[in-house]
Amino acid sequence: MGEASGAGGRPVGVLLPTPAPEVLETVLSQRYGPLPQVATIARLRKQPAGGYQPAGDLADMLERRQAANAKERERIKNLNSGFARLKAIVPLVPRDRKPSKADTLKAAAEYIRLLRLVLRDTGGFQVFPPNP
């Protein structure tokens, strides 16, 4: 049994070496137009001559940015976990489609309103005046 051949007579599944970055950049920019540039994460300080220079150590800034990103990911993860628990508790969340966070909050508010009415009608709810 012979091996299958791809373009140029090379066996299929053989990886070719990646060209040097300069060559790859030239080929990609010719084919697809200007390439995206890396965004700066540094705060820039204006120099007297009118140019801009980074205001601090780039390694420190990168480390702080990565820590802030990790903290934000954890915050969003906790927020989404809370919404998942709320969806499981609230019976009024629409089931015909995936409810949005706004749907979940509206359903929770309506559910709380109905529970307050039930408590009020059964005599189990007392509203205390606020303390002065």
N, C-alpha and C positions, 0 to 999 in steps of 0.2 A: 504494500500500500504506500503510495507517495504522499508527501506533504502537500497541503493546499498552498497555492501561491497567491500573494496579493499583488498590489501595484508594484511595478518595477521588478517582478520576479522574486521578491523576498518572501520567505515563509510567513504565513499569517500568524500573528501573536508575538512576533519578535519586536522588542522595543528598540527604537533607535535612540542614539544619544541626543540630548537636547542641545541645540546650538548655543553659542555664547550669548550672554544677555544683550550685548550690543547688536549682534546679528538678529536676534529674536525681536528686539525692540524695533529695528529698522523694518523687518518684514511685516510685523504686526501693524506698525503705523502706516506703511504703504497700503496694506490691505484694508484696514479698518479706520484709518484716519488718526487724529491725535489720541494718544493714550492717556488714561486718567493719571493724575499726579497724586502723590501721597499728600494728604492734608496735614498741615502742621498742628501739633498738639501744644505747642509752646505759646506762652504769652509773649508778644513782641513789644520791644521798647524802641521808640523812635530815636534815632541817632541825630546829632546836630547837623550832619551832612544831608539828612533827609531819608536815609535808608533805615531799615529795621533789623534788629538783632534779637535773638532769643533772650528773654529776661532771666533765665535760670538754667540749671543743668537739665538737659533733655532726658537723661536716664531717670532722674528724680521725678520729673513731670510725667513720664511714661508710667512709672511705678504708681504714682498717685492716681493717674487716670484709670489704670487697670484696677486699682483698689476701689475707686468710685464706681466703675462699671460693675464689678462683682457685687458691691453693696446694693446697687440699683437692681441687678438681676435677682438678688435675694428678696428685696422688697416686693418686686412684682410677683415673684413666686409665692410669697406669703399672701399677697392680695388675691391672687388667683385661687389659692387654697381656701381662703375665706369665702370667696364667691361660690366655690364648689360645695362647701359645707352649707351655705345659705340655700343654694338650689335644692339640696337634698332635704332640707327642713321645710321649706315653704311649699305648700301644696298648690298654690295658684300659679306657678310658673308654667307658661305655655309649653305643651309637649309636642305640638305639631311641627316644631322647628327648634333648632338650638337657640335657647333664649340668650339675648345679649345681657351684658351687665346692667344696662338700664332697665330691661325687662325684669330682671331678678330683683333690683331695688324697688321697682314699682309694685311687684307682686308681694314683696316683703312688707312694704308700707301698707298695702291693702289688707294683708293678713293680720298685721298688728291692729289696724283699725277694726277689723271684724272681731278679733279677740277682745278688744276693749268693749265693744258693744255687747258681746256675750257676757262679759264680767259685769257690766253695768246692769244689764237686764236680769241677771241672776242674783244681784245684790252683793257680789264678791269684789266689787271695785269701788274704792274710795279715793277721792282726790283730796289731798291735803293741801291747804293753802301754803304758799311759799313762806319761808321764814323771813321776817323783816331784817 
